[in-house]
């Protein structure tokens, strides 16, 4: 059973426009959410995160929104640039007893920003 | 400031063999996690090491084992390799006890023939 779902395998937008990537989760115990960006032949790179006690976090062109009641989060990129073209992974964590954490990932959304 | 480094970058093995993958965490990090990423999937958590002990384990068989050394570096061992073990193996490091994100290496691409 997939606990983190990214239902759009791909997204194509024009340079300068907004990119919106969506993510849904089922486990109400998740308390920290992250977005990673991955280029081919590289490991995932941390982009932005949000704690479950917040509903918005902004970092430059990137904003993450969290709707806990809907178990939904989204990543907004404004304005989109061709260099943003990559696979974006949504991830969530649940803190276990003893302080350990594991990341649960979605399958990713491939974003293409066209010049 | 060196990030997470993994070796080797690529590896080809045959069914039934054993493999060891290595990871050096980002400077200042003491916790290492391993993930398996199959083609078209997101990374799947294998296990996490902290203070040289396995602290958390995902849904992987005992053929997958690991180790963390006093300098926080880590190894992932896989025994009796199966064709389905072909994947990208990612190592991530973090600072335990904080909400700082995990940082990933570029992975080891393992192919089983």
Backbone of each chain as ProteinMPNN parsed JSONL, in Angstrom:
{"seq_chain_A": "XXXXXXXXXXXXXXXXXXXXXXXXXXXXXXXXXXXXXXXXXXXXXXXXXXXXXXXXXXXXXXXXXXXXXXXXXXXXXXXXXXXXXXXXXXXXXXXXXXXXXXXXXXXXXXXXXXX", "coords_chain_A": {"N_chain_A": [[0.843, -1.187, 0.0], [0.709, 2.085, -1.023], [1.918, 4.784, 0.681], [2.556, 7.388, 0.149], [1.661, 9.341, -2.504], [2.147, 10.319, -5.821], [0.369, 11.369, -8.258], [0.655, 12.297, -10.826], [2.649, 11.385, -13.37], [4.129, 12.949, -15.069], [4.793, 16.385, -16.047], [4.416, 19.264, -17.965], [5.507, 22.511, -18.602], [5.564, 25.985, -19.591], [8.418, 28.085, -19.824], [8.798, 30.547, -17.309], [6.199, 30.395, -16.437], [3.942, 29.116, -13.872], [4.737, 26.162, -12.063], [3.073, 23.432, -10.721], [3.25, 20.894, -8.516], [1.861, 17.969, -7.24], [0.99, 16.05, -4.289], [-0.164, 13.348, -2.387], [-0.961, 11.837, 0.762], [-1.393, 9.042, 3.006], [-0.912, 8.258, 5.605], [-1.572, 9.357, 8.726], [0.234, 9.785, 10.701], [2.509, 10.898, 9.748], [4.778, 13.577, 10.093], [6.46, 15.389, 8.975], [7.426, 16.808, 5.968], [8.922, 16.598, 2.754], [10.461, 17.831, -0.251], [12.279, 16.59, -2.932], [14.63, 16.996, -5.564], [15.635, 15.442, -8.557], [18.188, 14.907, -10.813], [19.152, 13.142, -13.816], [21.448, 10.464, -13.296], [22.335, 11.479, -10.915], [22.135, 11.81, -7.304], [19.133, 12.278, -5.26], [18.355, 15.678, -4.52], [17.9, 17.775, -1.8], [15.181, 20.016, -1.58], [13.036, 21.625, -0.402], [11.183, 21.84, 2.675], [8.501, 21.041, 5.001], [6.986, 21.364, 8.131], [4.493, 19.542, 9.966], [3.097, 21.265, 11.542], [2.81, 23.594, 10.26], [1.377, 25.415, 7.451], [2.417, 26.441, 5.195], [5.457, 27.005, 3.478], [8.145, 28.895, 2.342], [10.719, 29.414, -0.039], [12.546, 31.336, -1.802], [11.969, 30.878, -5.179], [10.41, 28.705, -4.693], [7.639, 27.217, -3.148], [5.982, 25.439, -0.637], [2.918, 23.955, 0.115], [0.779, 22.782, 2.656], [-1.968, 20.796, 3.352], [-3.42, 19.513, 5.887], [-5.861, 18.367, 6.624], [-6.841, 17.381, 4.269], [-4.831, 15.704, 3.676], [-2.781, 16.415, 1.838], [-0.215, 17.803, -0.137], [1.529, 20.393, -1.909], [3.86, 21.575, -4.336], [4.95, 24.621, -5.449], [6.433, 26.283, -8.12], [7.688, 29.254, -9.056], [9.01, 31.908, -10.968], [8.943, 29.284, -13.42], [11.884, 27.671, -14.656], [14.05, 26.562, -17.335], [16.156, 25.035, -16.231], [14.939, 23.862, -14.095], [13.907, 21.53, -14.909], [13.485, 18.24, -14.156], [13.18, 15.229, -12.145], [10.821, 15.235, -9.613], [10.508, 14.383, -6.273], [8.23, 13.657, -3.755], [8.329, 13.354, -0.252], [7.851, 11.836, 2.958], [8.04, 11.776, 6.521], [8.062, 9.797, 9.481], [8.518, 10.006, 12.834], [10.106, 7.676, 14.784], [10.093, 5.789, 17.896], [12.885, 6.474, 19.844], [13.983, 8.189, 18.129], [14.603, 7.668, 15.505], [14.203, 7.96, 11.951], [12.506, 7.349, 8.898], [12.415, 7.938, 5.436], [9.597, 8.115, 3.408], [8.84, 7.737, 0.134], [7.181, 9.174, -2.749], [6.413, 8.153, -6.173], [7.44, 9.965, -7.886], [7.459, 12.889, -10.029], [7.976, 13.85, -13.292], [9.182, 16.81, -14.316], [9.078, 19.026, -16.999], [10.36, 21.914, -18.3], [9.726, 24.072, -20.751], [11.557, 26.103, -23.042]], "CA_chain_A": [[0.0, 0.0, 0.0], [1.557, 3.246, -1.159], [1.517, 5.794, 1.653], [2.795, 8.695, -0.469], [1.283, 9.163, -3.9], [2.252, 11.404, -6.787], [-0.481, 10.777, -9.289], [1.026, 12.762, -12.157], [4.003, 10.947, -13.694], [4.858, 13.982, -15.788], [4.193, 17.711, -16.13], [5.149, 20.109, -18.898], [5.093, 23.905, -18.489], [6.367, 26.938, -20.33], [9.327, 28.923, -19.038], [8.184, 31.751, -16.78], [4.883, 30.115, -15.851], [3.977, 28.402, -12.6], [4.658, 24.698, -12.029], [2.439, 22.945, -9.491], [3.388, 19.453, -8.36], [0.98, 17.544, -6.164], [1.359, 14.853, -3.53], [-1.139, 12.939, -1.383], [-0.46, 10.816, 1.682], [-2.462, 8.352, 3.722], [-0.542, 8.001, 6.995], [-1.762, 10.573, 9.525], [1.345, 9.913, 11.641], [3.585, 11.676, 9.131], [4.82, 14.906, 10.699], [7.454, 16.231, 8.306], [7.304, 16.517, 4.546], [10.048, 17.139, 2.01], [10.541, 17.683, -1.695], [13.609, 16.397, -3.472], [14.763, 17.092, -7.008], [16.64, 14.49, -9.006], [18.641, 14.908, -12.198], [19.683, 11.839, -14.208], [22.797, 10.086, -12.861], [22.673, 12.125, -9.651], [21.231, 11.482, -6.22], [18.137, 13.313, -4.949], [18.833, 16.885, -3.855], [16.868, 18.383, -0.976], [14.688, 21.283, -2.126], [12.288, 22.389, 0.586], [10.439, 20.97, 3.579], [7.487, 21.689, 5.813], [6.543, 20.625, 9.305], [3.037, 19.369, 9.997], [2.453, 22.337, 12.315], [2.705, 24.744, 9.369], [0.633, 25.143, 6.228], [3.127, 27.025, 4.065], [6.868, 27.338, 3.647], [8.595, 29.522, 1.101], [12.158, 29.591, -0.187], [12.801, 31.852, -3.149], [10.924, 30.561, -6.172], [9.748, 27.466, -4.308], [6.714, 27.285, -2.018], [5.272, 24.19, -0.374], [1.677, 24.114, 0.852], [0.322, 21.549, 3.302], [-3.359, 20.743, 3.796], [-3.442, 18.297, 6.708], [-7.185, 17.738, 6.64], [-6.974, 16.661, 2.999], [-3.617, 14.903, 3.508], [-2.321, 16.823, 0.517], [0.737, 18.902, -0.22], [1.876, 20.776, -3.269], [5.066, 22.38, -4.541], [4.787, 25.634, -6.48], [7.673, 26.87, -8.617], [7.352, 30.462, -9.811], [8.667, 31.396, -12.288], [9.655, 28.066, -13.809], [13.042, 27.875, -15.529], [14.448, 25.3, -17.973], [17.005, 24.281, -15.305], [14.103, 23.16, -13.12], [13.509, 20.252, -15.499], [14.037, 17.153, -13.343], [12.147, 14.439, -11.469], [10.577, 15.745, -8.267], [9.976, 13.39, -5.358], [7.627, 14.034, -2.496], [8.686, 12.379, 0.776], [7.285, 12.106, 4.275], [8.72, 11.049, 7.595], [7.409, 9.515, 10.752], [9.571, 9.829, 13.826], [9.874, 6.499, 15.605], [10.656, 5.806, 19.242], [14.339, 6.463, 19.766], [14.42, 9.296, 17.297], [14.934, 7.309, 14.132], [13.221, 8.358, 10.965], [12.705, 6.84, 7.552], [11.701, 8.703, 4.428], [8.702, 7.375, 2.526], [8.815, 8.521, -1.093], [6.29, 8.903, -3.863], [7.093, 7.629, -7.348], [8.071, 11.054, -8.605], [6.836, 13.564, -11.177], [8.984, 14.411, -14.178], [8.848, 18.157, -14.765], [9.795, 19.561, -18.154], [10.1, 23.334, -18.509], [10.072, 24.362, -22.146], [11.979, 27.498, -23.264]], "C_chain_A": [[0.884, 1.245, 0.0], [1.068, 4.348, -0.239], [1.703, 7.215, 1.13], [2.57, 8.533, -1.97], [1.491, 10.444, -4.686], [1.561, 10.892, -8.038], [-0.171, 11.252, -10.704], [2.452, 12.334, -12.461], [4.819, 12.033, -14.387], [4.057, 15.276, -15.841], [5.061, 18.545, -17.054], [4.616, 21.527, -18.784], [6.036, 24.787, -19.315], [7.25, 27.732, -19.355], [8.613, 30.194, -18.593], [6.825, 31.536, -16.127], [5.056, 29.373, -14.533], [3.934, 26.895, -12.829], [4.051, 24.311, -10.69], [2.53, 21.426, -9.484], [2.631, 19.026, -7.102], [1.396, 16.214, -5.539], [0.263, 14.581, -2.5], [-0.535, 11.87, -0.477], [-1.618, 10.228, 2.472], [-2.174, 8.185, 5.206], [-0.626, 9.288, 7.816], [-0.649, 10.773, 10.552], [2.526, 10.674, 11.033], [3.58, 13.08, 9.714], [5.85, 15.825, 10.058], [7.473, 15.816, 6.845], [8.404, 17.25, 3.775], [9.827, 16.964, 0.515], [12.011, 17.567, -2.077], [13.539, 16.508, -4.987], [15.868, 16.143, -7.449], [16.912, 14.649, -10.498], [19.156, 13.511, -12.53], [21.116, 11.651, -13.744], [23.256, 10.845, -11.613], [21.718, 11.638, -8.566], [20.204, 12.579, -6.004], [18.771, 14.47, -4.175], [17.682, 17.511, -3.086], [16.489, 19.76, -1.524], [14.043, 22.142, -1.036], [11.497, 21.423, 1.451], [9.388, 21.774, 4.328], [7.118, 20.769, 6.973], [5.023, 20.56, 9.315], [2.329, 20.46, 10.797], [2.295, 23.614, 11.481], [1.84, 24.382, 8.171], [1.317, 25.715, 4.984], [4.58, 27.257, 4.444], [7.406, 27.806, 2.309], [10.107, 29.681, 1.108], [12.435, 30.02, -1.624], [11.655, 31.556, -4.086], [10.064, 29.366, -5.775], [8.885, 27.669, -3.06], [6.033, 25.936, -1.871], [4.065, 24.517, 0.495], [1.257, 22.766, 1.413], [-1.111, 21.709, 3.761], [-3.53, 19.435, 4.557], [-4.788, 17.602, 6.665], [-7.414, 16.918, 5.377], [-5.819, 15.697, 2.777], [-3.013, 15.149, 2.116], [-1.268, 17.912, 0.657], [1.085, 19.172, -1.671], [3.138, 21.638, -3.244], [4.796, 23.324, -5.706], [6.156, 26.198, -6.85], [7.294, 28.051, -9.505], [8.537, 31.431, -9.817], [9.479, 30.147, -12.606], [10.775, 28.402, -14.795], [13.438, 26.538, -16.163], [15.325, 24.424, -17.07], [16.239, 23.558, -14.214], [13.668, 21.792, -13.64], [14.239, 19.111, -14.797], [12.866, 16.291, -12.867], [12.042, 14.945, -10.037], [9.912, 14.659, -7.419], [9.418, 14.06, -4.116], [7.995, 12.953, -1.475], [8.09, 12.81, 2.103], [8.02, 11.28, 5.309], [7.8, 10.879, 8.791], [8.524, 9.254, 11.757], [9.205, 8.649, 14.727], [10.476, 6.679, 16.992], [12.167, 5.664, 19.144], [14.881, 7.503, 18.82], [14.748, 8.932, 15.872], [13.856, 7.836, 13.194], [13.531, 7.646, 9.664], [11.888, 7.719, 6.62], [10.856, 7.751, 3.598], [8.476, 8.251, 1.302], [7.624, 8.174, -1.974], [7.102, 8.425, -5.053], [7.749, 8.713, -8.195], [7.219, 11.608, -9.736], [7.95, 14.18, -12.004], [8.498, 15.75, -14.706], [9.721, 18.553, -15.943], [9.384, 21.011, -18.321], [10.631, 23.695, -19.892], [10.445, 25.834, -22.321], [10.962, 28.257, -24.12]], "O_chain_A": [[1.7, 1.44, 0.9], [-0.071, 4.801, -0.36], [1.067, 8.145, 1.625], [3.201, 7.701, -2.621], [1.064, 11.52, -4.268], [2.112, 10.079, -8.781], [-0.672, 10.684, -11.674], [3.387, 12.871, -11.866], [6.047, 12.042, -14.307], [2.834, 15.281, -15.705], [6.287, 18.539, -16.946], [3.406, 21.738, -18.859], [7.141, 24.384, -19.68], [6.862, 28.004, -18.219], [7.918, 30.838, -19.378], [6.351, 32.377, -15.364], [6.172, 29.045, -14.131], [3.191, 26.408, -13.681], [4.471, 24.808, -9.645], [1.957, 20.756, -10.342], [2.751, 19.646, -6.045], [2.053, 15.382, -6.164], [-0.183, 15.501, -1.816], [0.311, 11.089, -0.913], [-2.682, 10.836, 2.591], [-3.102, 7.988, 5.992], [0.17, 10.206, 7.615], [-0.591, 11.815, 11.205], [3.449, 11.052, 11.754], [2.529, 13.711, 9.825], [6.085, 16.928, 10.552], [7.53, 14.629, 6.523], [8.766, 18.379, 4.108], [9.105, 16.069, 0.077], [12.861, 18.329, -1.616], [12.534, 16.164, -5.608], [16.91, 16.046, -6.8], [16.011, 14.544, -11.331], [19.554, 12.77, -11.631], [21.913, 12.588, -13.796], [24.446, 10.847, -11.294], [20.638, 11.123, -8.857], [20.372, 13.692, -6.504], [19.608, 14.266, -3.296], [16.612, 17.751, -3.646], [17.352, 20.561, -1.883], [14.478, 23.268, -0.792], [11.175, 20.317, 1.018], [9.378, 23.005, 4.3], [6.962, 19.56, 6.805], [4.351, 21.417, 8.742], [1.104, 20.574, 10.742], [1.713, 24.595, 11.944], [1.595, 23.207, 7.899], [0.859, 25.502, 3.861], [4.896, 27.649, 5.568], [7.153, 27.191, 1.274], [10.703, 30.036, 2.126], [12.544, 29.196, -2.531], [10.512, 31.931, -3.827], [9.089, 29.053, -6.458], [9.339, 28.216, -2.055], [5.564, 25.355, -2.85], [4.167, 25.253, 1.476], [1.362, 21.739, 0.742], [-1.434, 22.655, 4.48], [-3.754, 18.382, 3.961], [-4.85, 16.373, 6.67], [-8.092, 15.891, 5.406], [-5.817, 14.95, 1.798], [-2.774, 14.221, 1.343], [-1.409, 18.827, 1.468], [0.955, 18.307, -2.538], [3.431, 22.327, -2.266], [4.458, 22.889, -6.807], [6.943, 26.55, -5.972], [6.671, 27.888, -10.554], [9.037, 31.755, -8.74], [10.59, 29.984, -12.103], [10.64, 29.284, -15.643], [13.183, 25.485, -15.579], [15.243, 23.197, -17.138], [16.803, 22.739, -13.489], [13.121, 20.986, -12.887], [15.467, 19.03, -14.841], [11.707, 16.59, -13.154], [13.045, 15.069, -9.335], [8.887, 14.094, -7.802], [10.058, 14.92, -3.511], [7.976, 11.765, -1.799], [7.854, 13.995, 2.34], [8.555, 10.213, 5.006], [6.91, 11.685, 9.062], [9.368, 8.382, 11.55], [8.141, 8.626, 15.347], [11.261, 7.597, 17.232], [12.66, 4.801, 18.418], [16.094, 7.685, 18.713], [15.137, 9.802, 15.092], [12.733, 8.118, 13.614], [14.693, 7.371, 9.363], [10.804, 8.183, 6.974], [11.335, 6.713, 3.143], [7.981, 9.373, 1.415], [7.122, 7.05, -1.958], [8.324, 8.301, -4.971], [8.519, 8.417, -9.109], [6.385, 10.915, -10.317], [8.771, 14.939, -11.488], [7.52, 15.817, -15.451], [10.945, 18.431, -15.895], [8.199, 21.311, -18.467], [11.832, 23.628, -20.154], [9.749, 26.716, -21.818], [11.155, 29.438, -24.405]]}, "seq_chain_B": "XXXXXXXXXXXXXXXXXXXXXXXXXXXXXXXXXXXXXXXXXXXXXXXXXXXXXXXXXXXXXXXXXXXXXXXXXXXXXXXXXXXXXXXXXXXXXXXXXXXXXXXXXXXXXXXXX", "coords_chain_B": {"N_chain_B": [[33.423, 21.454, 1.444], [32.752, 18.207, 1.715], [30.222, 16.265, 0.291], [27.861, 13.557, 0.548], [29.414, 10.577, -0.24], [29.597, 7.79, -2.428], [30.614, 4.465, -3.204], [31.168, 1.546, -5.276], [30.449, 3.428, -8.351], [29.163, 2.069, -10.34], [28.227, -1.364, -10.757], [28.479, -4.727, -11.672], [27.055, -7.844, -11.234], [26.53, -11.402, -10.813], [23.749, -13.688, -10.47], [23.311, -15.019, -7.183], [25.745, -14.222, -6.208], [27.605, -12.135, -3.864], [27.552, -8.772, -2.622], [29.142, -5.693, -1.722], [28.506, -2.435, -0.809], [29.585, 0.934, -0.405], [29.645, 3.858, 1.73], [30.267, 7.207, 2.525], [29.465, 9.562, 4.897], [28.114, 12.929, 4.796], [30.158, 15.604, 5.977], [30.094, 16.051, 9.468], [27.729, 14.728, 9.876], [26.032, 12.003, 11.506], [24.382, 9.893, 11.119], [23.307, 7.305, 9.024], [21.422, 6.307, 6.255], [20.034, 3.816, 4.104], [18.753, 3.313, 0.829], [16.787, 1.726, -1.686], [16.312, 2.141, -5.096], [14.247, 1.242, -7.536], [13.732, 0.999, -11.105], [11.754, 3.62, -12.309], [10.476, 3.971, -9.931], [10.044, 5.413, -6.606], [12.62, 6.002, -4.132], [13.134, 3.312, -1.822], [13.093, 2.634, 1.596], [15.7, 0.96, 3.233], [17.364, 0.432, 5.578], [18.518, 2.079, 8.626], [21.374, 3.466, 10.208], [22.821, 4.303, 13.3], [25.084, 5.417, 15.666], [26.591, 3.124, 15.274], [24.748, 1.084, 15.232], [21.935, -0.731, 13.935], [19.089, 1.04, 13.561], [16.555, 1.315, 12.563], [14.5, -0.521, 10.336], [13.474, -1.298, 7.064], [11.117, -3.011, 4.868], [12.738, -5.339, 3.973], [14.489, -8.358, 3.081], [16.551, -10.588, 5.156], [18.818, -10.962, 3.706], [19.842, -8.571, 3.113], [22.098, -6.597, 4.71], [23.915, -4.52, 7.024], [26.429, -2.162, 8.098], [27.912, 0.119, 10.384], [30.659, 2.199, 10.846], [33.088, 3.427, 13.305], [33.832, 5.962, 12.347], [31.563, 6.876, 11.211], [31.065, 6.143, 8.595], [29.572, 3.783, 6.278], [28.509, 0.482, 5.298], [26.691, -1.439, 2.914], [25.57, -4.65, 2.598], [24.699, -7.249, 0.407], [23.551, -10.455, 0.121], [23.447, -13.569, -1.747], [22.484, -12.743, -4.363], [19.705, -11.674, -6.326], [17.937, -11.435, -9.477], [16.067, -9.419, -9.211], [17.261, -7.657, -7.504], [18.553, -5.767, -8.889], [19.118, -2.414, -9.179], [19.205, 1.11, -8.262], [21.189, 2.017, -5.625], [20.961, 4.019, -2.911], [22.585, 6.123, -0.621], [22.047, 7.984, 2.304], [22.728, 10.711, 4.446], [22.472, 12.186, 7.713], [22.009, 14.432, 10.528], [21.604, 13.078, 13.565], [18.766, 13.325, 15.763], [17.867, 15.792, 15.042], [15.817, 17.96, 12.981], [16.845, 18.25, 10.537], [17.215, 17.824, 6.989], [17.709, 14.699, 5.195], [20.647, 14.052, 3.343], [21.607, 13.049, 0.142], [23.768, 10.699, -1.551], [25.163, 10.083, -4.863], [24.612, 7.528, -5.546], [24.867, 3.922, -6.149], [24.836, 2.043, -8.998], [23.559, -1.027, -9.409], [23.748, -3.934, -11.233], [22.352, -7.022, -12.004], [23.153, -10.007, -13.5]], "CA_chain_B": [[32.656, 20.576, 2.324], [32.365, 17.046, 0.922], [28.887, 15.727, 0.523], [27.804, 12.113, 0.706], [30.1, 9.892, -1.334], [29.316, 6.371, -2.507], [31.445, 3.7, -4.14], [31.499, 2.127, -6.572], [29.319, 4.079, -9.02], [28.474, 1.008, -11.077], [28.671, -2.705, -10.386], [27.759, -5.813, -12.342], [27.225, -9.106, -10.54], [25.657, -12.473, -11.289], [22.871, -14.245, -9.448], [23.939, -15.834, -6.173], [26.933, -13.582, -5.647], [27.445, -11.198, -2.761], [28.08, -7.454, -2.973], [29.291, -4.7, -0.65], [28.49, -1.045, -1.261], [30.167, 1.779, 0.633], [29.109, 5.213, 1.836], [30.848, 8.139, 3.503], [28.447, 10.604, 5.101], [28.484, 14.35, 4.753], [30.893, 16.017, 7.164], [29.246, 16.493, 10.566], [26.565, 13.847, 10.003], [26.33, 10.789, 12.245], [23.34, 8.902, 10.831], [23.322, 6.884, 7.616], [20.285, 5.502, 5.804], [20.182, 3.22, 2.776], [17.521, 3.195, 0.071], [16.836, 1.06, -2.993], [15.414, 2.755, -6.077], [14.035, 0.48, -8.769], [13.413, 1.849, -12.252], [10.406, 4.164, -12.339], [9.919, 4.023, -8.573], [10.741, 6.242, -5.65], [13.507, 5.246, -3.243], [12.523, 2.518, -0.759], [13.954, 2.585, 2.765], [16.216, -0.367, 3.605], [17.624, 0.542, 7.024], [19.232, 3.255, 9.108], [22.382, 3.207, 11.233], [23.181, 5.401, 14.195], [25.968, 4.925, 16.735], [27.049, 1.794, 14.857], [23.691, 0.093, 15.377], [20.771, -0.602, 13.07], [18.068, 1.651, 14.41], [15.247, 1.152, 11.929], [14.625, -1.365, 9.154], [12.315, -1.374, 6.176], [10.623, -4.329, 4.514], [13.73, -6.028, 3.142], [14.882, -9.628, 3.705], [17.81, -10.613, 5.899], [19.959, -10.945, 2.772], [20.35, -7.195, 3.152], [22.649, -6.283, 6.018], [24.752, -3.333, 6.958], [27.381, -1.908, 9.183], [28.406, 1.488, 10.478], [31.976, 2.237, 11.484], [33.236, 4.543, 14.264], [33.935, 7.26, 11.659], [30.202, 7.087, 10.696], [30.878, 5.569, 7.271], [28.684, 2.625, 6.342], [28.477, -0.484, 4.203], [25.495, -2.228, 2.668], [25.898, -5.958, 2.048], [23.577, -8.037, -0.09], [23.948, -11.83, -0.158], [22.596, -14.384, -2.618], [21.847, -11.757, -5.24], [18.631, -12.054, -7.241], [17.771, -10.486, -10.584], [15.266, -8.302, -8.724], [18.069, -6.724, -6.71], [19.074, -4.748, -9.798], [18.52, -1.132, -8.786], [20.116, 2.15, -7.791], [21.248, 2.009, -4.168], [21.268, 5.367, -2.453], [22.938, 6.343, 0.773], [21.716, 9.332, 2.761], [23.225, 10.98, 5.796], [21.795, 13.259, 8.437], [22.462, 14.61, 11.902], [20.59, 12.493, 14.418], [18.159, 14.155, 16.786], [17.477, 17.1, 14.506], [14.875, 17.861, 11.868], [17.545, 18.576, 9.295], [16.897, 16.814, 5.974], [18.719, 13.746, 4.768], [21.374, 14.402, 2.126], [21.862, 11.823, -0.599], [24.841, 10.535, -2.502], [24.726, 9.853, -6.238], [24.164, 6.158, -5.658], [25.574, 2.853, -6.847], [23.967, 1.312, -9.914], [23.869, -2.459, -9.339], [23.085, -4.741, -12.265], [22.5, -8.459, -11.764], [22.979, -10.749, -14.753]], "C_chain_B": [[32.138, 19.402, 1.502], [30.972, 16.609, 1.299], [28.962, 14.239, 0.755], [28.477, 11.468, -0.502], [29.83, 8.393, -1.247], [30.261, 5.715, -3.503], [31.032, 2.236, -4.12], [30.283, 2.808, -7.196], [28.492, 3.058, -9.792], [29.067, -0.338, -10.69], [27.817, -3.716, -11.135], [28.095, -7.116, -11.625], [26.311, -10.148, -11.18], [24.834, -13.015, -10.123], [23.64, -15.129, -8.472], [25.182, -15.227, -5.541], [26.566, -12.664, -4.487], [28.073, -9.871, -3.167], [28.161, -6.572, -1.725], [29.376, -3.308, -1.255], [28.918, -0.163, -0.087], [29.664, 3.215, 0.565], [29.874, 5.991, 2.899], [29.882, 9.287, 3.684], [29.011, 12.004, 4.924], [29.17, 14.702, 6.068], [29.932, 16.542, 8.233], [28.014, 15.636, 10.792], [26.955, 12.548, 10.69], [25.359, 9.652, 11.952], [23.335, 8.589, 9.341], [22.12, 5.999, 7.339], [20.557, 4.991, 4.403], [18.807, 3.053, 2.138], [17.802, 2.43, -1.226], [15.85, 1.744, -3.922], [15.367, 1.91, -7.331], [13.609, 1.451, -9.871], [11.96, 2.314, -12.205], [9.731, 4.263, -10.984], [10.639, 5.064, -7.736], [11.656, 5.391, -4.792], [12.715, 4.543, -2.141], [13.525, 2.35, 0.38], [14.373, 1.155, 3.08], [16.464, -0.425, 5.112], [18.427, 1.803, 7.332], [20.186, 2.861, 10.225], [22.708, 4.476, 11.996], [23.976, 4.796, 15.341], [26.305, 3.443, 16.521], [26.002, 0.697, 15.038], [22.576, 0.343, 14.372], [19.611, -0.126, 13.925], [16.655, 1.432, 13.856], [15.445, 0.356, 10.654], [13.336, -1.349, 8.356], [11.988, -2.809, 5.843], [11.563, -5.018, 3.516], [14.193, -7.298, 3.869], [16.249, -9.53, 4.383], [19.035, -10.689, 4.999], [20.606, -9.559, 2.722], [20.833, -6.917, 4.578], [23.579, -5.091, 5.889], [25.673, -3.224, 8.151], [27.696, -0.42, 9.184], [29.686, 1.478, 11.298], [32.071, 3.438, 12.426], [33.347, 5.915, 13.59], [32.633, 7.615, 10.927], [30.003, 6.575, 9.269], [30.101, 4.253, 7.396], [28.863, 1.732, 5.127], [27.108, -1.138, 4.14], [25.947, -3.524, 2.018], [24.624, -6.658, 1.586], [24.11, -9.411, -0.471], [22.976, -12.495, -1.126], [21.783, -13.511, -3.571], [20.816, -12.382, -6.171], [18.541, -11.024, -8.362], [17.025, -9.236, -10.122], [16.017, -7.32, -7.846], [18.711, -5.651, -7.585], [18.362, -3.431, -9.525], [19.634, -0.124, -8.537], [20.058, 2.141, -6.264], [21.776, 3.355, -3.695], [21.579, 5.372, -0.967], [22.577, 7.782, 1.123], [22.262, 9.522, 4.164], [22.472, 12.154, 6.398], [22.407, 13.372, 9.827], [21.35, 14.142, 12.826], [20.05, 13.46, 15.45], [17.746, 15.533, 16.32], [16.445, 16.892, 13.407], [15.527, 18.289, 10.558], [17.325, 17.472, 8.262], [18.046, 15.856, 5.718], [19.326, 14.216, 3.446], [21.82, 13.119, 1.447], [23.156, 11.877, -1.393], [24.27, 10.264, -3.884], [24.367, 8.396, -6.507], [25.145, 5.216, -6.327], [24.564, 2.118, -7.7], [24.408, -0.137, -9.929], [23.058, -3.202, -10.39], [23.391, -6.204, -12.007], [22.204, -9.198, -13.071], [22.568, -12.195, -14.469]], "O_chain_B": [[31.217, 19.551, 0.699], [30.597, 16.587, 2.471], [30.014, 13.716, 1.121], [28.146, 11.778, -1.646], [29.83, 7.803, -0.167], [30.657, 6.315, -4.502], [30.596, 1.726, -3.087], [29.194, 2.767, -6.623], [27.27, 3.174, -9.884], [30.243, -0.443, -10.343], [26.597, -3.581, -11.222], [29.264, -7.449, -11.432], [25.436, -9.82, -11.982], [25.175, -12.826, -8.956], [24.514, -15.896, -8.877], [25.622, -15.658, -4.475], [25.394, -12.45, -4.177], [29.013, -9.842, -3.961], [27.356, -6.695, -0.802], [30.219, -3.042, -2.111], [28.647, -0.476, 1.072], [29.306, 3.719, -0.5], [30.1, 5.51, 4.01], [29.513, 9.933, 2.704], [30.223, 12.216, 4.906], [28.823, 14.18, 7.127], [29.067, 17.37, 7.948], [27.325, 15.8, 11.798], [28.06, 12.041, 10.495], [25.512, 8.556, 12.492], [23.357, 9.491, 8.504], [21.833, 5.064, 8.087], [21.228, 5.651, 3.61], [17.832, 2.702, 2.803], [18.901, 2.485, -1.778], [14.681, 1.909, -3.576], [16.329, 1.865, -8.098], [13.183, 2.574, -9.6], [11.046, 1.5, -12.076], [8.55, 4.601, -10.896], [11.711, 5.542, -8.108], [11.484, 4.174, -4.731], [11.758, 5.094, -1.597], [14.673, 1.968, 0.152], [13.539, 0.256, 3.184], [15.855, -1.222, 5.825], [18.934, 2.485, 6.442], [19.859, 2.035, 11.077], [22.851, 5.558, 11.428], [23.581, 3.781, 15.915], [26.301, 2.638, 17.452], [26.332, -0.488, 15.0], [22.305, 1.485, 14.002], [19.204, -0.788, 14.879], [15.685, 1.375, 14.612], [16.447, 0.534, 9.96], [12.242, -1.384, 8.918], [12.519, -3.73, 6.464], [11.205, -5.243, 2.36], [14.283, -7.325, 5.096], [16.989, -8.56, 4.22], [20.161, -10.505, 5.461], [21.766, -9.41, 2.338], [20.057, -6.996, 5.531], [23.977, -4.706, 4.789], [25.689, -4.056, 9.058], [27.742, 0.221, 8.134], [29.767, 0.813, 12.33], [31.25, 4.353, 12.362], [32.993, 6.926, 14.197], [32.606, 8.543, 10.119], [28.874, 6.573, 8.778], [29.991, 3.687, 8.483], [29.312, 2.173, 4.069], [26.455, -1.363, 5.159], [26.633, -3.5, 0.997], [23.609, -6.658, 2.283], [25.019, -9.519, -1.295], [21.842, -12.05, -1.301], [20.552, -13.547, -3.575], [21.022, -13.462, -6.725], [19.005, -9.892, -8.222], [17.31, -8.13, -10.581], [15.484, -6.273, -7.481], [19.344, -4.728, -7.072], [17.139, -3.348, -9.629], [20.821, -0.443, -8.592], [18.977, 2.246, -5.684], [22.885, 3.766, -4.036], [20.916, 4.708, -0.17], [22.783, 8.691, 0.319], [22.257, 8.594, 4.973], [21.914, 12.993, 5.691], [23.206, 12.536, 10.247], [20.275, 14.741, 12.865], [20.779, 14.313, 15.956], [17.318, 16.358, 17.127], [16.23, 15.766, 12.957], [14.845, 18.643, 9.596], [17.255, 16.298, 8.627], [19.206, 16.166, 5.99], [18.628, 14.706, 2.559], [22.346, 12.213, 2.093], [23.587, 12.937, -1.847], [23.054, 10.22, -4.067], [23.871, 8.069, -7.585], [26.106, 5.631, -6.973], [23.555, 1.625, -7.196], [25.499, -0.452, -10.403], [21.831, -3.106, -10.426], [24.546, -6.582, -11.813], [21.139, -9.031, -13.666], [22.374, -12.976, -15.4]]}, "name": "protein", "num_of_chains": 2, "seq": "XXXXXXXXXXXXXXXXXXXXXXXXXXXXXXXXXXXXXXXXXXXXXXXXXXXXXXXXXXXXXXXXXXXXXXXXXXXXXXXXXXXXXXXXXXXXXXXXXXXXXXXXXXXXXXXXXXXXXXXXXXXXXXXXXXXXXXXXXXXXXXXXXXXXXXXXXXXXXXXXXXXXXXXXXXXXXXXXXXXXXXXXXXXXXXXXXXXXXXXXXXXXXXXXXXXXXXXXXXXXXXXXXXXX"}
